[in-house]
Amino acid sequence: MNSGKLFWGFFFVTIGILIFAAKFNWFDLDWNFIWDLWPLILILWGGIILARKTVIKPFFAILFGIVTALIIYGGISNVLHFNFWNNDWDRRVEWRDSENQYVVDYDENITKAHLNLSAGAGKIIIRKTSHDLLSGYSRGERVNYRVDTRTLNDAAYIDFEMKSRKFRPFDDDLNNTLLLSLNDNPNWEMEFKIGAAKAVFELEEFKIDELTLKTGATDIDLRLGDKSVRTNINVEMGAANLEIAVPRESGCQITGKMFLSGKEFKGFNKVNNSYETENFSNADKKIIIDVRGAVSNVEVRRY
């Protein structure tokens, strides 16, 4: 078949599939990544030229059509925030998203805080400090969280739980977003139970004494600081991707059992059944990471 026909055929098929998927909310992507794909156009174009009059030229034409369609669709969606289905700009926020605000007041007598967070699918972000003990919002269709707070002496206990909801076909769970900010005065103990989510935890400004992560098929980016003398991180993972950044000045030790897992621990030395930074024994601040999981990818890097 003529390469030009293959290009245009797969170009329009791809555009059609993307528009059809958008109609039923099968996905919600941050199209910023699309700009990283533009060199593929040059590569595939060059491949078509080199493969001229060979049997593999049609395959380059097919890939060229698919990639070009992705870049055009993603570029327009990203730059103009345009929804191809309802033919309008910026209205997808109105018809998809609701917003719920959450605030837990801060008391100067509180020196310890416990946060238990339970969430299903979606995007979860914790970053920045707050004058409140906890503040933030959630966005997403039919998504809300239940917040229960109690205090005992100088300790505050916060239960932050996604309300259960019935399954609906074609629900776009990844469009559900929770963004939280925390007060940096108390010493924090945290337990996160997360389903199929993408999570970004930028905790370098907080005193994290203990953090427990129980995850399903998640993609987690965790950044720790050196505000606590000792930070204990306990992770139980499913088919997840976990990236942890630790301060270079802090001593760090990694233990646990990771079956069928990809591991990347740059700057760590194998010591018996654990991995340690060279300054672990002498460092004033220590971070202990215990990871247990299967079919997972774990990366710990120093910054």
Contacts in CASP RR format, 6 or more apart in sequence:
PFRMAT RR
TARGET T0000
AUTHOR 0000-0000-0000
METHOD contacts of the structure
MODEL  1
MNSGKLFWGFFFVTIGILIFAAKFNWFDLDWNFIWDLWPLILILWGGIIL
ARKTVIKPFFAILFGIVTALIIYGGISNVLHFNFWNNDWDRRVEWRDSEN
QYVVDYDENITKAHLNLSAGAGKIIIRKTSHDLLSGYSRGERVNYRVDTR
TLNDAAYIDFEMKSRKFRPFDDDLNNTLLLSLNDNPNWEMEFKIGAAKAV
FELEEFKIDELTLKTGATDIDLRLGDKSVRTNINVEMGAANLEIAVPRES
GCQITGKMFLSGKEFKGFNKVNNSYETENFSNADKKIIIDVRGAVSNVEV
RRY
1 58 0 8 1.000
3 48 0 8 1.000
3 57 0 8 1.000
3 58 0 8 1.000
3 60 0 8 1.000
3 61 0 8 1.000
4 61 0 8 1.000
6 58 0 8 1.000
6 61 0 8 1.000
6 62 0 8 1.000
6 65 0 8 1.000
7 61 0 8 1.000
7 62 0 8 1.000
7 64 0 8 1.000
7 65 0 8 1.000
7 68 0 8 1.000
8 65 0 8 1.000
9 65 0 8 1.000
10 61 0 8 1.000
10 62 0 8 1.000
10 65 0 8 1.000
10 66 0 8 1.000
10 69 0 8 1.000
11 65 0 8 1.000
11 66 0 8 1.000
11 68 0 8 1.000
11 69 0 8 1.000
12 69 0 8 1.000
14 65 0 8 1.000
14 66 0 8 1.000
14 69 0 8 1.000
14 70 0 8 1.000
14 73 0 8 1.000
15 69 0 8 1.000
15 72 0 8 1.000
15 73 0 8 1.000
18 69 0 8 1.000
18 70 0 8 1.000
18 73 0 8 1.000
18 84 0 8 1.000
19 73 0 8 1.000
19 84 0 8 1.000
19 85 0 8 1.000
21 27 0 8 1.000
22 83 0 8 1.000
22 84 0 8 1.000
22 85 0 8 1.000
23 85 0 8 1.000
24 170 0 8 1.000
25 96 0 8 1.000
25 170 0 8 1.000
25 171 0 8 1.000
25 172 0 8 1.000
25 175 0 8 1.000
26 170 0 8 1.000
26 172 0 8 1.000
27 172 0 8 1.000
27 174 0 8 1.000
28 96 0 8 1.000
28 172 0 8 1.000
28 174 0 8 1.000
28 175 0 8 1.000
31 74 0 8 1.000
31 75 0 8 1.000
31 77 0 8 1.000
31 78 0 8 1.000
32 78 0 8 1.000
34 70 0 8 1.000
34 71 0 8 1.000
34 74 0 8 1.000
34 75 0 8 1.000
34 78 0 8 1.000
35 75 0 8 1.000
37 67 0 8 1.000
37 70 0 8 1.000
37 71 0 8 1.000
38 71 0 8 1.000
40 67 0 8 1.000
41 64 0 8 1.000
41 67 0 8 1.000
41 68 0 8 1.000
41 71 0 8 1.000
44 60 0 8 1.000
44 63 0 8 1.000
44 64 0 8 1.000
44 67 0 8 1.000
45 64 0 8 1.000
46 60 0 8 1.000
47 60 0 8 1.000
48 57 0 8 1.000
48 60 0 8 1.000
48 61 0 8 1.000
48 64 0 8 1.000
51 57 0 8 1.000
51 60 0 8 1.000
73 84 0 8 1.000
76 82 0 8 1.000
76 84 0 8 1.000
77 83 0 8 1.000
77 84 0 8 1.000
80 89 0 8 1.000
81 89 0 8 1.000
81 90 0 8 1.000
81 92 0 8 1.000
82 88 0 8 1.000
82 89 0 8 1.000
83 89 0 8 1.000
83 91 0 8 1.000
83 92 0 8 1.000
86 92 0 8 1.000
86 95 0 8 1.000
96 140 0 8 1.000
96 141 0 8 1.000
96 172 0 8 1.000
96 175 0 8 1.000
97 139 0 8 1.000
97 140 0 8 1.000
97 141 0 8 1.000
97 175 0 8 1.000
98 139 0 8 1.000
98 140 0 8 1.000
98 141 0 8 1.000
98 142 0 8 1.000
98 143 0 8 1.000
99 137 0 8 1.000
99 138 0 8 1.000
99 139 0 8 1.000
99 140 0 8 1.000
100 137 0 8 1.000
100 138 0 8 1.000
100 139 0 8 1.000
100 143 0 8 1.000
100 144 0 8 1.000
100 145 0 8 1.000
101 136 0 8 1.000
101 137 0 8 1.000
102 134 0 8 1.000
102 135 0 8 1.000
102 136 0 8 1.000
102 137 0 8 1.000
102 138 0 8 1.000
102 145 0 8 1.000
102 147 0 8 1.000
102 160 0 8 1.000
102 180 0 8 1.000
103 132 0 8 1.000
103 134 0 8 1.000
103 135 0 8 1.000
103 136 0 8 1.000
104 132 0 8 1.000
104 133 0 8 1.000
104 134 0 8 1.000
104 135 0 8 1.000
104 147 0 8 1.000
104 149 0 8 1.000
104 156 0 8 1.000
104 158 0 8 1.000
105 132 0 8 1.000
105 133 0 8 1.000
106 130 0 8 1.000
106 131 0 8 1.000
106 132 0 8 1.000
106 133 0 8 1.000
106 183 0 8 1.000
106 185 0 8 1.000
107 133 0 8 1.000
107 151 0 8 1.000
107 156 0 8 1.000
108 185 0 8 1.000
109 154 0 8 1.000
110 133 0 8 1.000
110 151 0 8 1.000
110 154 0 8 1.000
110 155 0 8 1.000
110 156 0 8 1.000
110 185 0 8 1.000
110 186 0 8 1.000
111 154 0 8 1.000
111 155 0 8 1.000
111 185 0 8 1.000
111 186 0 8 1.000
111 187 0 8 1.000
112 154 0 8 1.000
112 155 0 8 1.000
112 156 0 8 1.000
112 186 0 8 1.000
112 187 0 8 1.000
112 188 0 8 1.000
112 189 0 8 1.000
113 133 0 8 1.000
113 155 0 8 1.000
113 156 0 8 1.000
113 157 0 8 1.000
113 158 0 8 1.000
113 182 0 8 1.000
113 183 0 8 1.000
113 186 0 8 1.000
113 187 0 8 1.000
113 188 0 8 1.000
113 189 0 8 1.000
114 155 0 8 1.000
114 156 0 8 1.000
114 157 0 8 1.000
114 158 0 8 1.000
114 188 0 8 1.000
114 189 0 8 1.000
114 190 0 8 1.000
114 191 0 8 1.000
115 134 0 8 1.000
115 158 0 8 1.000
115 160 0 8 1.000
115 182 0 8 1.000
115 188 0 8 1.000
115 189 0 8 1.000
115 190 0 8 1.000
115 191 0 8 1.000
116 157 0 8 1.000
116 158 0 8 1.000
116 159 0 8 1.000
116 160 0 8 1.000
116 161 0 8 1.000
116 190 0 8 1.000
116 191 0 8 1.000
116 193 0 8 1.000
117 124 0 8 1.000
117 160 0 8 1.000
117 161 0 8 1.000
117 190 0 8 1.000
117 191 0 8 1.000
117 192 0 8 1.000
117 193 0 8 1.000
117 194 0 8 1.000
118 160 0 8 1.000
118 161 0 8 1.000
118 162 0 8 1.000
118 192 0 8 1.000
118 193 0 8 1.000
118 194 0 8 1.000
119 145 0 8 1.000
119 161 0 8 1.000
119 162 0 8 1.000
119 178 0 8 1.000
119 192 0 8 1.000
119 193 0 8 1.000
119 194 0 8 1.000
119 195 0 8 1.000
119 197 0 8 1.000
120 162 0 8 1.000
120 173 0 8 1.000
120 194 0 8 1.000
120 195 0 8 1.000
120 196 0 8 1.000
120 197 0 8 1.000
121 173 0 8 1.000
121 174 0 8 1.000
121 176 0 8 1.000
121 195 0 8 1.000
121 196 0 8 1.000
121 197 0 8 1.000
122 173 0 8 1.000
122 174 0 8 1.000
122 175 0 8 1.000
122 176 0 8 1.000
122 177 0 8 1.000
122 178 0 8 1.000
122 196 0 8 1.000
122 197 0 8 1.000
122 198 0 8 1.000
123 174 0 8 1.000
123 176 0 8 1.000
123 177 0 8 1.000
123 178 0 8 1.000
123 197 0 8 1.000
123 198 0 8 1.000
123 199 0 8 1.000
123 200 0 8 1.000
124 177 0 8 1.000
124 178 0 8 1.000
124 180 0 8 1.000
124 194 0 8 1.000
124 197 0 8 1.000
124 198 0 8 1.000
124 199 0 8 1.000
124 200 0 8 1.000
125 177 0 8 1.000
125 178 0 8 1.000
125 179 0 8 1.000
125 180 0 8 1.000
125 199 0 8 1.000
125 200 0 8 1.000
125 201 0 8 1.000
125 202 0 8 1.000
126 179 0 8 1.000
126 180 0 8 1.000
126 181 0 8 1.000
126 182 0 8 1.000
126 200 0 8 1.000
126 201 0 8 1.000
126 202 0 8 1.000
126 203 0 8 1.000
127 179 0 8 1.000
127 181 0 8 1.000
127 200 0 8 1.000
127 201 0 8 1.000
127 202 0 8 1.000
128 181 0 8 1.000
128 202 0 8 1.000
128 205 0 8 1.000
129 181 0 8 1.000
129 182 0 8 1.000
129 183 0 8 1.000
129 184 0 8 1.000
129 205 0 8 1.000
129 206 0 8 1.000
130 136 0 8 1.000
130 181 0 8 1.000
130 182 0 8 1.000
130 183 0 8 1.000
131 183 0 8 1.000
132 181 0 8 1.000
132 183 0 8 1.000
133 156 0 8 1.000
133 158 0 8 1.000
133 182 0 8 1.000
133 183 0 8 1.000
133 186 0 8 1.000
134 158 0 8 1.000
134 160 0 8 1.000
134 180 0 8 1.000
134 181 0 8 1.000
134 182 0 8 1.000
134 183 0 8 1.000
135 180 0 8 1.000
135 181 0 8 1.000
136 179 0 8 1.000
136 180 0 8 1.000
136 181 0 8 1.000
137 178 0 8 1.000
137 179 0 8 1.000
138 144 0 8 1.000
138 145 0 8 1.000
138 176 0 8 1.000
138 177 0 8 1.000
138 178 0 8 1.000
138 179 0 8 1.000
139 175 0 8 1.000
139 176 0 8 1.000
139 177 0 8 1.000
140 175 0 8 1.000
140 176 0 8 1.000
140 177 0 8 1.000
141 171 0 8 1.000
141 172 0 8 1.000
141 175 0 8 1.000
141 176 0 8 1.000
142 165 0 8 1.000
142 168 0 8 1.000
143 162 0 8 1.000
143 165 0 8 1.000
143 176 0 8 1.000
144 162 0 8 1.000
144 163 0 8 1.000
145 160 0 8 1.000
145 161 0 8 1.000
145 162 0 8 1.000
145 163 0 8 1.000
145 178 0 8 1.000
146 159 0 8 1.000
146 160 0 8 1.000
146 161 0 8 1.000
146 162 0 8 1.000
146 163 0 8 1.000
147 158 0 8 1.000
147 159 0 8 1.000
147 160 0 8 1.000
147 161 0 8 1.000
148 158 0 8 1.000
148 159 0 8 1.000
148 161 0 8 1.000
149 156 0 8 1.000
149 157 0 8 1.000
149 158 0 8 1.000
149 159 0 8 1.000
150 156 0 8 1.000
150 157 0 8 1.000
151 157 0 8 1.000
156 186 0 8 1.000
160 180 0 8 1.000
173 196 0 8 1.000
174 198 0 8 1.000
182 188 0 8 1.000
182 206 0 8 1.000
184 205 0 8 1.000
184 206 0 8 1.000
184 207 0 8 1.000
184 227 0 8 1.000
186 207 0 8 1.000
187 207 0 8 1.000
187 209 0 8 1.000
187 228 0 8 1.000
188 206 0 8 1.000
188 207 0 8 1.000
188 208 0 8 1.000
188 209 0 8 1.000
189 209 0 8 1.000
189 210 0 8 1.000
189 211 0 8 1.000
190 208 0 8 1.000
190 210 0 8 1.000
190 211 0 8 1.000
190 212 0 8 1.000
191 211 0 8 1.000
191 212 0 8 1.000
191 214 0 8 1.000
192 199 0 8 1.000
192 211 0 8 1.000
192 212 0 8 1.000
192 213 0 8 1.000
192 214 0 8 1.000
192 215 0 8 1.000
193 214 0 8 1.000
193 215 0 8 1.000
194 213 0 8 1.000
194 214 0 8 1.000
194 215 0 8 1.000
194 216 0 8 1.000
194 218 0 8 1.000
194 220 0 8 1.000
195 215 0 8 1.000
195 216 0 8 1.000
195 217 0 8 1.000
195 218 0 8 1.000
196 216 0 8 1.000
196 217 0 8 1.000
196 218 0 8 1.000
197 215 0 8 1.000
197 218 0 8 1.000
197 219 0 8 1.000
198 218 0 8 1.000
198 219 0 8 1.000
198 220 0 8 1.000
199 218 0 8 1.000
199 219 0 8 1.000
199 220 0 8 1.000
199 221 0 8 1.000
199 222 0 8 1.000
200 220 0 8 1.000
200 221 0 8 1.000
201 220 0 8 1.000
201 221 0 8 1.000
201 222 0 8 1.000
201 223 0 8 1.000
202 223 0 8 1.000
203 211 0 8 1.000
203 222 0 8 1.000
203 223 0 8 1.000
203 224 0 8 1.000
203 225 0 8 1.000
204 223 0 8 1.000
204 224 0 8 1.000
204 225 0 8 1.000
204 227 0 8 1.000
204 247 0 8 1.000
205 225 0 8 1.000
205 227 0 8 1.000
206 225 0 8 1.000
206 227 0 8 1.000
207 227 0 8 1.000
207 228 0 8 1.000
208 224 0 8 1.000
208 225 0 8 1.000
208 227 0 8 1.000
208 228 0 8 1.000
208 231 0 8 1.000
209 228 0 8 1.000
209 230 0 8 1.000
209 231 0 8 1.000
209 232 0 8 1.000
210 231 0 8 1.000
210 232 0 8 1.000
210 233 0 8 1.000
210 234 0 8 1.000
211 231 0 8 1.000
211 232 0 8 1.000
211 233 0 8 1.000
211 234 0 8 1.000
212 234 0 8 1.000
212 235 0 8 1.000
212 236 0 8 1.000
213 220 0 8 1.000
213 222 0 8 1.000
213 233 0 8 1.000
213 234 0 8 1.000
213 235 0 8 1.000
213 236 0 8 1.000
213 237 0 8 1.000
213 242 0 8 1.000
214 236 0 8 1.000
215 235 0 8 1.000
215 236 0 8 1.000
215 237 0 8 1.000
215 238 0 8 1.000
215 240 0 8 1.000
215 242 0 8 1.000
216 237 0 8 1.000
216 238 0 8 1.000
216 239 0 8 1.000
216 240 0 8 1.000
217 238 0 8 1.000
217 239 0 8 1.000
217 240 0 8 1.000
218 237 0 8 1.000
218 238 0 8 1.000
218 240 0 8 1.000
218 241 0 8 1.000
218 242 0 8 1.000
219 240 0 8 1.000
219 241 0 8 1.000
220 240 0 8 1.000
220 241 0 8 1.000
220 242 0 8 1.000
220 243 0 8 1.000
221 243 0 8 1.000
222 233 0 8 1.000
222 242 0 8 1.000
222 243 0 8 1.000
222 244 0 8 1.000
222 245 0 8 1.000
223 244 0 8 1.000
223 245 0 8 1.000
223 303 0 8 1.000
224 231 0 8 1.000
224 233 0 8 1.000
224 244 0 8 1.000
224 245 0 8 1.000
224 246 0 8 1.000
224 247 0 8 1.000
224 250 0 8 1.000
224 287 0 8 1.000
225 231 0 8 1.000
225 246 0 8 1.000
225 247 0 8 1.000
225 250 0 8 1.000
226 247 0 8 1.000
226 249 0 8 1.000
226 250 0 8 1.000
226 285 0 8 1.000
228 285 0 8 1.000
229 284 0 8 1.000
229 285 0 8 1.000
229 286 0 8 1.000
230 285 0 8 1.000
230 286 0 8 1.000
230 287 0 8 1.000
230 288 0 8 1.000
231 285 0 8 1.000
231 286 0 8 1.000
231 287 0 8 1.000
231 288 0 8 1.000
232 288 0 8 1.000
232 290 0 8 1.000
233 244 0 8 1.000
233 287 0 8 1.000
233 288 0 8 1.000
233 289 0 8 1.000
233 290 0 8 1.000
234 290 0 8 1.000
235 242 0 8 1.000
235 289 0 8 1.000
235 290 0 8 1.000
235 291 0 8 1.000
235 292 0 8 1.000
235 293 0 8 1.000
236 292 0 8 1.000
236 293 0 8 1.000
237 291 0 8 1.000
237 292 0 8 1.000
237 293 0 8 1.000
237 294 0 8 1.000
237 296 0 8 1.000
237 298 0 8 1.000
238 293 0 8 1.000
238 294 0 8 1.000
238 295 0 8 1.000
238 296 0 8 1.000
239 294 0 8 1.000
239 295 0 8 1.000
239 296 0 8 1.000
240 296 0 8 1.000
240 297 0 8 1.000
241 296 0 8 1.000
241 297 0 8 1.000
242 291 0 8 1.000
242 296 0 8 1.000
242 297 0 8 1.000
242 298 0 8 1.000
242 299 0 8 1.000
243 299 0 8 1.000
243 300 0 8 1.000
243 301 0 8 1.000
244 289 0 8 1.000
244 298 0 8 1.000
244 299 0 8 1.000
244 300 0 8 1.000
244 301 0 8 1.000
245 300 0 8 1.000
245 301 0 8 1.000
245 302 0 8 1.000
245 303 0 8 1.000
246 252 0 8 1.000
246 287 0 8 1.000
246 300 0 8 1.000
246 301 0 8 1.000
246 302 0 8 1.000
246 303 0 8 1.000
247 285 0 8 1.000
247 302 0 8 1.000
247 303 0 8 1.000
248 302 0 8 1.000
248 303 0 8 1.000
249 279 0 8 1.000
249 283 0 8 1.000
249 285 0 8 1.000
250 277 0 8 1.000
250 283 0 8 1.000
250 285 0 8 1.000
250 286 0 8 1.000
250 287 0 8 1.000
251 276 0 8 1.000
251 277 0 8 1.000
251 279 0 8 1.000
251 280 0 8 1.000
251 283 0 8 1.000
251 285 0 8 1.000
251 286 0 8 1.000
251 287 0 8 1.000
252 268 0 8 1.000
252 276 0 8 1.000
252 277 0 8 1.000
252 280 0 8 1.000
252 286 0 8 1.000
252 287 0 8 1.000
252 288 0 8 1.000
252 289 0 8 1.000
252 300 0 8 1.000
252 302 0 8 1.000
253 274 0 8 1.000
253 275 0 8 1.000
253 276 0 8 1.000
253 277 0 8 1.000
253 280 0 8 1.000
253 286 0 8 1.000
253 287 0 8 1.000
253 288 0 8 1.000
253 289 0 8 1.000
254 265 0 8 1.000
254 268 0 8 1.000
254 274 0 8 1.000
254 275 0 8 1.000
254 276 0 8 1.000
254 289 0 8 1.000
254 290 0 8 1.000
254 291 0 8 1.000
254 300 0 8 1.000
255 273 0 8 1.000
255 274 0 8 1.000
255 275 0 8 1.000
255 288 0 8 1.000
255 289 0 8 1.000
255 290 0 8 1.000
255 291 0 8 1.000
256 273 0 8 1.000
256 274 0 8 1.000
256 290 0 8 1.000
256 291 0 8 1.000
256 292 0 8 1.000
257 292 0 8 1.000
257 293 0 8 1.000
258 291 0 8 1.000
258 292 0 8 1.000
258 293 0 8 1.000
258 294 0 8 1.000
258 296 0 8 1.000
258 298 0 8 1.000
259 293 0 8 1.000
259 294 0 8 1.000
259 295 0 8 1.000
260 294 0 8 1.000
260 295 0 8 1.000
260 296 0 8 1.000
261 293 0 8 1.000
261 294 0 8 1.000
261 295 0 8 1.000
261 296 0 8 1.000
261 297 0 8 1.000
261 298 0 8 1.000
262 296 0 8 1.000
262 297 0 8 1.000
262 298 0 8 1.000
263 297 0 8 1.000
263 298 0 8 1.000
263 299 0 8 1.000
264 298 0 8 1.000
264 299 0 8 1.000
264 300 0 8 1.000
264 301 0 8 1.000
265 275 0 8 1.000
265 299 0 8 1.000
265 300 0 8 1.000
266 300 0 8 1.000
266 301 0 8 1.000
266 302 0 8 1.000
267 277 0 8 1.000
267 278 0 8 1.000
267 302 0 8 1.000
268 275 0 8 1.000
268 276 0 8 1.000
268 277 0 8 1.000
268 300 0 8 1.000
269 275 0 8 1.000
269 276 0 8 1.000
269 277 0 8 1.000
269 278 0 8 1.000
275 300 0 8 1.000
277 283 0 8 1.000
277 302 0 8 1.000
280 286 0 8 1.000
289 300 0 8 1.000
291 298 0 8 1.000
END
